[in-house]
Amino acid sequence: RLVRSGHIPATPIPRAEDVGATGNPEAAYDVYSVVARELLALGLNMNFAPVADVLTDPDNQVIMTRAFADVPETAAAFVAEAVRGLEENGVVSVVKHFPGHGDSSGDSHFEVIRLPHDLQRLRDVELLPFRSAAEAGAGGVMTAHLYFPEVDGGELPASLSPFFLQELLRREMNYQGLIITDALEMKGLAGVASPEEAGILAIQNGADMLLIPPDPRAQRDALLMDAIYGRISADRLEEALMRIISVKITRGIWYNPEIPDAASAYKVLGNDEHRAMIARALDSGQ
């Protein structure tokens, strides 16, 4: 995205599909190390990456080249190394799209999607990369606006579901990092009364942060009123707040963060070392 702007001389980053084609998970570590270094040079300390979806549907039009592999174990190995590459170089990684968007031929940006998988199928396939990401230290997980009727009845998408957020992600998988929704402006939430209601349900049921509410002030006011009237408990809000602060403290963001400057950034962006690292990573499977 930075390169496509035409104004930022960042190192061109290969598609996850091409990194996965090397067959060498360490290639993901090198590629995402470069990503982290160049993001930090621009003052960005969080990246909604890597994609942890297993591309099991060849007609998938939303994940496509963003997935490392179509085999769960392979995807898990690459995702773990990508997470380490980001986290060990100072950028919070947020893996997506939990519990897995790789078997959908539709796009939740534009439509409501229901998948027929039961919980055992998710455990055997979709969840493997997310487990490896958690073990590798991913700071966040982004949830997907996907409905799974065979798992929790399908009344709510996974991004708002207490089963997916609390029972599965928090308790069964013991994940203690940030839970962040996918964008609340997406049409995959069309079955919910309003984006503000979706945001309330997400926080109420276990999410810590809301991504792209269409009207941030309206979302804030809705959360405030629901907190005042007790629909969202003070404990739930404090839990989310403390988790956000904890990530900021442990990543060195809370106290005295470094402020980038243009001169320093230009020494990092697209430099020879980074371009060589990318080239070696893509050649590592040869």
N, C-alpha and C positions, 0 to 999 in steps of 0.2 A: 504493500500500500504506500509506503514512503517513496519507493522508487517511481511508482506510477504517478506521483504528484508532479514529477518533472522539476521539482525545486530542491529536493533533498538528495544529496549524493550518497545514499546508503548502499550497502552491499546488496546486490540482487540475491534473494533467498530462494532456493529451489522448493518446489512443491513437496508436500509430505509424501505424496505418491512416489516421487523420484528418490527421496531419501530412503523410503522403505524398499525400493527396488534394489538398493545396494546389498540388501541382506545383512547389513552390519549395523546393529543398534547403536554402536559408538558414533556412527555418522550423525545420528540425531543429536547426540550430546554436543558435537562440534558445531553443527549448524545452529542449534538454539543457544549456544554460548555466544556466537556472533550476534544473533538477534538481541540477546540481553545486553551485550556491551554497547550496541548502537542505540538501543532504546534508552539506556541510562544516560548516554551522551546527550540525548535530547530532553532529559528530565522525566522520562516515563518509567515508572517503577512497577507497573502491573501489565501483564499481557494475557489476553483471553486466548490462550494457547497452552498446550497443543490440543488438536482435535483427537479425542480418544475413541471415536466411533469406529466400529468394525464394518467395513464396506461389504456387507453380505448381499445387498441388492444391487445388481449391476445397472439397474435403471435409475439409481439414486441420483437426483439432479441437484441436491443441496450440499451433499458432502463431497462426492466425486473425488477430485484430486487432493482434497484436504485430509484424507485418511491415509495412514501409513500402510494398511494391509487389509485383506479380507479374511485373514485367519486370526482368531482371538489372541492366541499366544504370541504371535508375531507382533501384532499391534501393541500388545501389552509391553513387550520388551522395548519397542521404539518409544512408546509414550513415556515410560519410566526414564529413559535417557534424555528425552527432550525436557522433561520436568527438571531433572538434575542440571541440565545445561542452563536453563533459565534461573533456577533458584540459587545455584552456586555462583552465579555471576551477578546476583543482586536484584533480580526481577521476580516478582510474585507471579507464579504460573497459575492459570485458571483453566482446568481441563473441562472439555465440553464434548457432547451435549448429553448429560446424565438423564436417564440411564442408558441412552444409546439411540442415535438417529441414523445408524448405518443401514437399517433394513427397511427404510421408508422410501418409496419412489416419489412421494409428495414432498412439499416444502412448507414447513410450519410458519414461514414468513407470510404465506398467502392463503393457507387453508388449515382447517381442523383435520388432524391426522389421528386415526385409531389403529393400533397395532394389535395383532391377535396373540402375542407371546404371553406365556405364563411365567411365573416367577422362576421356575427351574431353568427355562430357556434363557432368561436374562442372566441368571447366575453362571450358566455354562458358556455364554457367548458375550453378550454386551457388557457385562459388569467387569470382566477380567482386566481390561485396560484401566478402568477407574480404580480398581483395587491396587494395581501396580503403581498408579500415579499417587495414590494416598501413601503407599509405603515409601515412595521416593521423595515425599515431602511437599506435594503440591499445596500451595497456599489457599487455593480456592477450587470450587467445582461449580460450573454453570449448569443449570437445569434446563431441560427441554420441555416445550409445550406439546407433549405427546400424551395421548390417552391410552391406557392399558386396561381395558375392561376385564380381562382374565386375571388381573393381579389385584386391583382394588375397587372393582366395580365400574371404573371409568367415568365417575361423575365429575372428577377434576383432572386436569392434566398433571403429569408428574411434577411439574414445576410448582404446583400449589398443593400437592397431595401430602397429607400428614404421614401416610404410609411410606411414600418414597423418601420424603425428607427426614422424618424422624425414625421410623422403624428400620428402614433399609439402609439409608446412608449413615445416620448417626449411630444407631444401635448395632445392627448386624455388621456393617462395615467399619464401625468404630472410627468414622471420619470426624475430626474435630476442627478442621479448617473452615474457611468461609463458604457459605452456600449463597450463590448469586443467581438470580433468575436470568433467563434469556430476556430479550427486549419485550417490554410490556405493550409495545405498539404493534406487535405481530398479530396476524390474523388467526394464528393457531389458538388464540384465546377467545375466539368469537363466541364460544359457548358460555363465557362468564359475563355477568351483567355489565361490567364496565372495566376499563383498565385500572381505575382506582380500587374497585372491588377486588380485582386480581392481585393488586399490590397488598391489600389488607390481608387476603387469604394467604399469600406467600409468607408474609412476616408472621402472621398468627400460627402458621403450620410449620415454621422452622427455618425459613430463609433469613439471611442476615442483610442482604443488600438487594435493591431493585434496580434493574437496568432499563434505562430509557423509558420512564413513564411519559406518555404523550404530553401531559401537563404536570410538570414537577410540583408546582404550587398547589394544584388541586390534590395531588397525591399526598403531599405533606399535610394538608388540612384534613384530609380523610383519615390519615393515620392518627393525627392529633385527636380528632373527635372520638375515634374508636378507642384510643387510650384513655381519654377522659371518662368515657362511659363504660370502660371495663371489658370491651370486646377483645382487646389485646392487652395482656397483662403487663404490668411494670417489669416483672421478672423476665418475660420473653424479650422485651425491648432492651433491658439491661444485658441480657445474655448476648444479643446480637451486637450491641454497642461494644461490650468488652472483648468480643471476639475480633471485631474490626481493629480496636485499639491494640490488642495483643499482636496481631499481624504487623501493624505499623511499628510497634516497638521492636519486635524480634527481627524485622528487616531493616532497622535503622532509619525508618521514615519519620517516626514520631519526634525524635530529638535531633535538631541541627542537621537536617538533610542537606546534601550538597546541591548547590544551585549551579546548573550548567551554564557555560558561556559559549558563544558561537565559535570563538577561536579554538577552544578545546574540542568542541564537537566536530569541527572539520578535520581534526587530526585523527579522529576515530572512525568517522563515517566512510565506508568504502575504502579503507586503507589496504595496503598490499597484504598485510598479515591476514586480514579477514577474508579477502578474496582467495588467498592461498588455502586457508582452512576449509572454505567451501569446496574448492576444487579437489582437495585431498579427500574430503568426506564423500563426494560423489564418485571418486575413483576407488574408494576403500573396499568395494565389493568385487572389484575386477580380479 
